[in-house]
Amino acid sequence: MSRETPAAGNEGQRPPAKVGDVYGRLTILEMLGYRPKPDGERESWVLVQCRCDAQTVKELRLASLRSGNTSSCGCIHSEKLSQRLTSHGEHKTQLYGVWASMKHRTTSTKTKAAHRYVGRGITVCPEWRDSFVVFRDWALVNGYMEGKELDRIDGDQGYGPDNCQWITKLENLNKRSKFLSEETEAWLRTYAAEVGRSPQEVIKRALEFYLDVDRTDLR
């Protein structure tokens, strides 16, 4: 049950905060009463919910809300960072797509491959995670060209300059081929010929299906 409590500190003549008040993207859900500060004084705390996609709920100091120091769960900062990262004008390039996909599969728990990345603690080094430009510069001096794929040398380690390389689709396919029997591979090659598709692409998609990665159809 919510408890409406006047805000502590130097609030001036403003009316007491209450459930339903909105500060930026944050809405007060519950007044949590007073809590002691390190100096012995007390200050009011509230439970808030953010209006972002995540609908984050968290406890905050009321003074932080009313001063404007906190206006979201952190989503505003993330959006501004994303805007800065795309200011280079390359967000529609294939290399940017590689970078974005790398970050997505190492942070999202909702993909079919989550158990192979997030579930195993596979991460992206901070330098690449926070800057596409840093990742791009590394890629351009380490063999990147359109058509090549980003590969982790040690599959148990994360993404970073010391554990990544650029390889062709065929090289990537050969690394994964141990998951398919000779009979299955032969059937896939026959299927590829029947439908007029590249055998490498059909086998690659079959492997992706087997390994539960994002693209899981043979169409």
Secondary structure by P-SEA (a helix, b strand, c coil): cbbbbccccccccccccccccccccbbbccccccccccccbbbbbbbbcccccccbbbbbcaaaaaaccccccaaaaaaaaaaaaacccccccaaaaaaaaaaaaacccccccccccccccccccaaaaacaaaaaaaaaaccccccbbbbccccccccccccbbbbcaaaaaaaacccccaaaaaaaaaaaaaacccaaaaaaaaaaaaacccccccc
